[in-house]
Amino acid sequence: MVPLELAIVREINGKPHIHLWYRDDPNYEGEHIPGGYKARGEKIHDTIRRVLHKETGMELVSYEFIRMFNTLPETGWVPDDEVNLLYLVRADGELSQGAFHPLDAVPENTLEDHKYLADSVRGHFMRKDLMKRGELRYDGMVVAPEW
């Protein structure tokens, strides 16, 4: 099984907002980005749709792969070596839990690794903006469509 995180982003008053929900259990106390596990044999599209609906009640519109993280025991995130996938998700519908927060002002009680994920989403938007303006041609992941 492969873990994945869903950065659900909506434009609110002209600014990107990210969905976070509060979780209160011994391992995950604080605000965090929805996530889950890709089951063996499950298509990634189906995983994203399932996890999104389970954790937020919303329906999938589109998704885009942002990056892969290789978390190791020394990072303190997970007990074993683990690959984690981060997706940017657009969704419709009303939230069953959580709320949208400005991407540049996530709450202080957000889990540290999820603050990092939110920063990765901000970086993704910054790269896209630089590419649109022609100030970045290739960022090691994608070539700007204009090139």
C-alpha positions in Angstrom: 0.0 0.0 0.0 1.2 3.5 -0.8 0.2 6.5 1.3 -1.0 9.6 -0.4 -2.0 13.1 0.7 -4.7 15.2 -1.0 -4.1 19.0 -1.1 -7.6 20.1 -1.8 -7.4 23.8 -2.9 -10.1 26.3 -3.6 -9.9 29.9 -4.7 -11.6 32.0 -2.1 -11.6 35.9 -2.5 -8.9 35.6 -5.1 -6.5 33.6 -2.9 -5.8 29.9 -2.8 -7.1 28.1 0.3 -6.3 24.6 1.4 -8.6 22.2 3.2 -7.5 21.0 6.6 -9.3 19.1 9.3 -8.6 18.6 13.0 -7.7 15.1 14.1 -7.4 14.2 17.8 -5.7 10.9 18.3 -2.3 9.9 19.9 -0.4 10.0 16.6 -2.1 12.8 14.8 -3.3 15.6 17.0 -3.8 18.8 15.0 -4.9 20.1 11.7 -3.9 18.0 8.7 -4.4 17.5 5.0 -6.7 14.6 4.1 -4.9 11.4 3.1 -5.1 7.7 2.9 -3.6 4.6 1.3 -3.7 3.2 -2.2 -4.8 -0.4 -1.9 -3.1 -3.1 -4.0 -4.5 -3.2 -7.5 -6.5 0.0 -7.1 -6.1 2.7 -9.8 -4.7 6.0 -8.4 -7.8 7.8 -9.8 -10.1 5.5 -7.8 -7.9 5.9 -4.6 -8.1 9.7 -4.8 -11.9 9.6 -5.4 -12.4 7.2 -2.5 -10.2 9.0 0.0 -11.5 12.4 -0.9 -15.1 11.3 -0.5 -14.4 9.4 2.8 -12.5 12.3 4.4 -14.4 15.3 3.1 -17.7 14.2 1.5 -16.7 16.0 -1.6 -16.6 14.7 -5.2 -13.5 14.7 -7.4 -13.2 17.2 -10.3 -9.5 16.8 -11.2 -6.2 16.0 -9.7 -2.5 16.7 -10.5 0.6 15.0 -9.1 2.8 17.4 -7.3 5.7 15.4 -5.9 6.8 12.3 -4.1 8.4 12.2 -0.6 10.6 9.5 0.6 10.2 9.7 4.4 12.9 7.8 6.4 13.0 6.9 10.1 15.5 9.7 10.9 13.0 12.3 9.7 10.7 11.3 12.5 7.6 11.3 10.3 7.2 7.5 10.1 8.6 4.5 11.8 9.9 2.9 8.5 11.1 3.9 5.1 8.0 5.0 3.2 7.2 6.7 -0.1 4.3 9.2 0.1 2.6 10.9 -2.9 1.2 14.4 -2.8 -1.6 15.4 -5.2 -3.3 18.8 -5.9 -7.0 18.1 -5.9 -10.0 20.1 -7.2 -13.3 19.1 -5.7 -17.0 20.0 -5.6 -19.5 19.8 -2.9 -20.0 20.7 0.7 -17.4 19.6 3.3 -18.4 17.0 5.8 -15.6 18.1 8.1 -12.8 20.6 8.3 -12.4 24.0 6.6 -10.5 25.9 4.0 -7.6 28.0 5.3 -5.4 30.5 3.3 -2.5 28.6 1.8 -0.1 31.2 3.2 -1.5 31.1 6.7 -2.2 27.6 7.9 -3.2 27.3 11.6 -0.4 27.0 14.1 -1.8 23.7 15.3 -1.2 22.1 11.9 1.0 19.0 12.1 4.6 19.9 11.2 4.8 17.6 8.2 1.5 18.9 6.9 2.8 22.5 7.1 5.6 21.2 4.9 3.1 19.7 2.5 1.2 23.0 2.4 4.5 24.8 1.6 5.1 22.3 -1.2 1.7 23.2 -2.7 2.6 26.9 -2.4 5.9 26.2 -4.2 4.0 24.3 -6.9 1.9 27.4 -7.6 4.9 29.7 -7.5 6.7 27.5 -10.1 3.6 27.5 -12.4 3.4 31.3 -12.1 7.1 31.8 -13.0 6.6 29.5 -16.0 3.6 31.5 -17.2 5.6 34.7 -16.9 8.5 33.1 -18.8 10.9 33.5 -15.9 11.3 29.7 -15.5 11.7 27.4 -18.5 12.3 24.0 -16.8 12.2 23.3 -13.0 13.5 19.7 -13.1 9.9 18.3 -13.2 8.1 19.8 -16.1 8.9 22.0 -19.1 6.8 25.2 -19.3 4.1 24.8 -22.0 5.3 27.9 -23.7 8.6 26.2 -24.6 
